[in-house]
Amino acid sequence: MKWKRRSIAAGVVAASLMLIAPAAFASNLVAVNGTSSPAADVPVTGSLSGTISFITDFGVPASCTTASVGGHIKRGASATVGTKIGAITNLTFGNTGGTGCSSTGLGYPFLIKKSTKTGSPVEWPIHLTSTPAKGSGSAAIEIRNVAMKMHSTGLTRWGMDLEATGTVPAKIFQGATPQIQITPTAGVFPLALQAFDGWGTNTAAEHTMFGQIYTGDGMQMTATFNLSTPITW
């Protein structure tokens, strides 16, 4: 009757696996302020750490030292590749007074905002492009549907009038002081630039008013944002 003993043993093993399965094999979930439930979009803001740097594929540099970013993290989202874990819903680099953003290549201050043109995305979704191990320090992400309106201010208002669109790869760092870090790959310019005629009417043009940037040029950015709310997985 050896088969009976084997059957009993197999049954015990199967029952044991059923008991431990919920804890051992459950999906890793995104937690905000230490909890992953109930599932919800939790508001989060981002403050700039240091300076945001931009450069085009033709070597025109720019930078900003002030920024305001807002959005949400999806509490309870599965921490697996492809999952949407949050979104950016508003963004401003620089300010309307003409300070905070400048470019030695352009010669005038400028302002960057989330584009509000007709047809522009309401939000920029943040998706995981890797599956982080539970408690691991960081995960690869991409910020999709980016659409930033950039224009000069002051006496040269609209002298530079651009929109930058595309998908930006980045990393999100979990913990009590989480961050999103955007570090471009050398030679890769993920944002495509569209120039406008310089009158603030969103009329497409071959290049900016003073000709420094052309439609079809590419741009990359480097930045680190400190997030306002603890995030873990």
TIDO-989114 format. One record per residue (C-alpha): residue in one letter; x, y, z. Coordinates in steps of 0.02 Angstrom, whole numbers, padded with zeros to 5 digits, always signed. Example, Ala and Ser with C-alpha at 12.3 -4.5 7.8 and 13.67 -1.06 7.14 Angstrom:
TIDO-989114
A+00615-00225+00390 S+00684-00053+00357 
END
This chain:
TIDO-989114
M+00000+00000+00000 K+00146+00117-00033 W+00040+00216-00156 K-00073+00270-00015 R+00071+00343+00083 R+00129+00436-00072 S-00046+00501-00104 I-00064+00562+00074 A+00106+00648+00066 A+00063+00731-00099 G-00100+00791-00026 V-00013+00868+00124 V+00111+00960+00010 A-00029+01026-00101 A-00128+01086+00050 S+00026+01172+00119 L+00056+01263-00046 M-00124+01323-00048 L-00103+01394+00127 I+00057+01489+00088 A+00013+01542-00090 P-00078+01705-00049 A+00073+01775+00045 A+00214+01696-00054 F+00150+01725-00230 A+00046+01885-00214 S+00089+02026-00332 N+00204+02161-00266 L+00095+02316-00244 V+00136+02502-00241 A+00110+02573-00067 V+00088+02757-00024 N+00120+02812+00156 G+00147+02630+00201 T-00016+02558+00135 S-00069+02483-00032 S-00256+02490+00000 P-00382+02548-00041 A-00330+02567-00223 A-00336+02751-00269 D-00245+02893-00355 V-00152+02983-00215 P-00099+03165-00251 V+00090+03192-00252 T+00196+03345-00287 G+00376+03353-00344 S+00508+03481-00294 L+00662+03511-00399 S+00829+03450-00332 G+00964+03557-00410 T+00943+03612-00591 I+00848+03548-00743 S+00960+03543-00895 F+00907+03534-01077 I+01007+03519-01236 T+00955+03497-01418 D+01037+03381-01543 F+01114+03537-01621 G+01195+03588-01456 V+01079+03726-01396 P+01082+03718-01204 A+00955+03781-01076 S+00923+03760-00891 C+00793+03797-00756 T+00818+03820-00569 T+00635+03830-00516 A+00497+03704-00547 S+00324+03652-00490 V+00261+03478-00530 G+00101+03390-00477 G+00014+03226-00511 H-00031+03063-00426 I+00033+02890-00381 K-00083+02742-00402 R-00093+02662-00230 G-00119+02474-00247 A-00051+02463-00425 S+00042+02303-00468 A+00230+02336-00469 T+00258+02243-00632 V+00327+02293-00801 G+00201+02387-00908 T+00090+02443-00764 K+00037+02623-00749 I+00088+02678-00574 G+00047+02864-00584 A+00040+03019-00691 I+00097+03200-00705 T-00052+03317-00721 N+00028+03489-00707 L+00201+03563-00728 T+00287+03732-00734 F+00473+03766-00752 G+00525+03947-00719 N+00396+04083-00689 T+00299+04214-00784 G+00414+04350-00717 G+00549+04285-00833 T+00665+04209-00704 G+00707+04029-00665 C+00747+03971-00843 S+00884+04035-00958 S+00992+03986-01104 T+01162+04050-01156 G+01125+03981-01329 L+00962+04079-01346 G+01005+04237-01250 Y+00837+04264-01163 P+00737+04196-01016 F+00594+04076-01048 L+00452+03981-00968 I+00400+03798-00985 K+00225+03733-00947 K+00123+03578-00979 S+00049+03606-01151 T-00133+03660-01156 K-00148+03660-01344 T-00305+03580-01416 G-00278+03393-01421 S-00136+03394-01293 P-00139+03249-01168 V-00231+03284-01004 E-00098+03187-00909 W+00072+03110-00937 P+00056+02929-00877 I+00203+02848-00786 H+00230+02663-00828 L+00352+02537-00758 T+00475+02470-00887 S+00548+02345-00763 T+00479+02237-00622 P+00563+02288-00460 A+00599+02160-00325 K+00504+02191-00164 G+00594+02326-00066 S+00722+02359-00204 G+00788+02536-00214 S+00732+02589-00388 A+00635+02541-00543 A+00645+02595-00724 I+00497+02696-00787 E+00446+02799-00936 I+00344+02958-00935 R+00229+02950-01087 N+00134+03081-01186 V+00250+03221-01129 A+00198+03386-01209 M+00288+03542-01145 K+00257+03717-01212 M+00413+03825-01205 H+00417+04011-01242 S+00529+04159-01207 T+00473+04298-01090 G+00505+04484-01066 L+00551+04593-01216 T+00573+04440-01327 R+00407+04361-01279 W+00370+04220-01403 G+00538+04246-01489 M+00561+04065-01442 D+00397+03971-01458 L+00413+03781-01454 E+00326+03622-01405 A+00425+03469-01349 T+00336+03301-01361 G+00383+03120-01333 T+00416+02985-01204 V+00551+03013-01072 P+00640+02866-00988 A+00679+02888-00803 K+00697+02799-00636 I+00588+02806-00482 F+00669+02778-00312 Q+00560+02709-00173 G+00569+02744+00013 A+00529+02881+00139 T+00608+03012+00024 P+00566+02949-00152 Q+00631+03030-00310 I+00608+03028-00497 Q+00773+03045-00588 I+00783+03085-00774 T+00956+03044-00842 P+00968+03037-01032 T+01070+02914-01132 A+01213+02998-01223 G+01164+03040-01401 V+00979+03001-01375 F+00854+03145-01390 P+00682+03076-01347 L+00586+03240-01362 A+00540+03306-01535 L+00529+03495-01556 Q+00396+03589-01652 A+00428+03774-01686 F+00290+03906-01697 D+00285+04073-01785 G+00325+04180-01632 W+00158+04267-01611 G+00085+04153-01479 T-00046+04081-01597 N+00022+03903-01608 T+00046+03923-01795 A+00175+03794-01849 A+00336+03862-01922 E+00500+03797-01993 H+00600+03874-01852 T+00588+03992-01703 M+00580+04179-01739 F+00767+04204-01724 G+00812+04039-01806 Q+00907+03951-01667 I+00792+03798-01659 Y+00706+03709-01804 T+00553+03597-01813 G+00616+03418-01806 D+00761+03454-01689 G+00774+03335-01540 M+00797+03375-01356 Q+00847+03283-01199 M+00829+03335-01017 T+00915+03295-00852 A+00824+03322-00687 T+00788+03252-00514 F+00624+03281-00423 N+00595+03244-00238 L+00420+03173-00212 S+00313+03235-00069 T+00244+03067-00010 P+00332+02904+00042 I+00316+02769-00091 T+00364+02586-00074 W+00337+02419-00159 
END
